[in-house]
Structure formats: structure tokens, C-alpha cells
Amino acid sequence: MSIRIASLQRYPVKGLSPETLETATLVRGGYFPGDRLFAIENGPAGFDPENPQHQPKVKFLMLMRNESLARLKTRYLDRITTLFIEEGGREVARGDLSTREGRLAIEAFFRRFMPKELRGPPKVLNAPDGFRFTDSRRGYVSLINLASVRALESVVGAPIEPLRFRGNIHVDGLEPWAEFGLVGHVLTTVSGVRLKVTKRIERCAATNVDPLTGIRDLQIPKSLMQAYGHFDCGIYAEVVGGGAIGVGDILEAEQATLAL
């Protein structure tokens, strides 16, 4: 079984727009590089950077409840630790997230942008080393089978942008829903990357929002349940062997999962 990497994405700020990559370097035991480094607290959430604990996503700004976020296009430049926000093709905010002033500038923008959706002052949170603001406690790397998305299109009767599922790695080469059979197996590349597939990803109402328009136009979880009897689309994996991956690379499923 050959699985081709069709695209790579990271989401530097939880709930905000993706950034496409041509390559990424994965580290054993680590998260997808540059992914969910930041989150925007929607009122006090009790997050303690000195003792970081996984928090429910409802404590942050996120598409499931705040579809207006999809109207924003964001990019984060690691070199200068700065987040840029555009709306309608025009820059509306920027801030160096390593500084108090930069974080305040981003927080001030969200107070202006969505005042009625805030439960309290928005606050930019930075993930400490070894922690990320993922939906799942062990959501290190997420993979989306594009064939499954195409199959779901026939169910809902409309095109589905795969970015709705906010995955890190989009893959081709599998039959629809065959990714679920990979749970417990290890995927490898010729560069030595090894990804142990840990579980299926259950979907929430965030996938109902068109990531390009911000319009809540589909019923993805409902459609999944009605057609297939589950809410799942995509799989999570742990990095058990590090290395570089790139668009066009092939992932092979090992014949048997080795003891790790």
C-alpha cells in the first residue's frame, strides 16, 4: 500500500488559518512543527504556563463557535515571531507574539473584531516547550485521507474543502475510509520517518464552516453519522521516528507494528 503526501499544513494559532508547507521536519515524540503554538483565550480559562494542562477547546476562540474567524487570513513568521492578520485582502493587525506589546496589539484587534462573541478579555497564550493547543491530548500529527473527503462530497451533494478538517498531512492513494484500518500500524518513509497511527479523529461542528468564506453551510458531523454511523474523519499519529517529509513523499504501512 502506497500513500502519497498531497499537501502539508500547519496552524500556528489555534482557530486561525492554515499555512501550507512544502517540507517539514518531524521530531520523535514531538508535534507537527509550528502547529498550534498559540491560542487566544476567550475570557479567563485557567491556563497555567508553568503547569500546562490540556484545556477544552471551548475555552479558546475557535471555528466551532466563532465562524467569523474564517474571514481572517493569518500568517506567522517564525524568524521575527510576528503574527499578521488580513481581512478582505487588507492587513488589519500585526504583533510580535514574543513581546507584551505585540500580544496586546493582537488582543486589541479581537476585541474590535468580535466583541459580541467574547466572554471576557481575549488573551494570546504561548505554548510552553513540549505542549501544544491541540484538540486532543495526544494529537501530535493529524492525517486526512482525501479519498474519504471525496466520498463524503457525494453524501452531502456539495464540494468539501479538505481544509475544513484542519489536518497537518493530506494523503492520496488510499480507498475511502481505509485510513481507519491503519490504527495501530506504523507508516514509514524512505527518509526514516515513522508515524504510529493512534486513533480516529471525531469531528465537531467546526467542520460545518467553510474555511474560505466563514459561512456555516454544511452539516458534516450529521452527514457522517447518517451515512456511515460515526463522526470520524482523519487519523492521529505519533512520531516514533523523526526526519524530513515533503509533498510527493510516499508513506508505506509496515507489515507488522514493531514494539516501540
PERANOR-V497192 format. One record per helix or strand. SS is the DSSP state (a for helix, b for strand). FROM is the first residue (numbers start at 1). TO is the last residue. If there is no record, write none. Layout:
ss: <SS	SS>
from: <FROM	FROM>
to: <TO	TO>
//
This chain:
ss: <b	b	b	b	b	a	a	b	a	b	a	b	b	a	a	b	b	a	a	b	a	b	b	a	b	b	a	b	b	b>
from: <2	13	19	23	38	49	57	60	67	72	78	82	90	100	115	122	141	146	162	169	178	186	194	205	209	216	220	232	243	250>
to: <10	13	21	26	42	51	59	60	71	77	80	87	96	113	117	126	145	156	165	172	182	188	202	208	209	216	228	241	246	253>
//
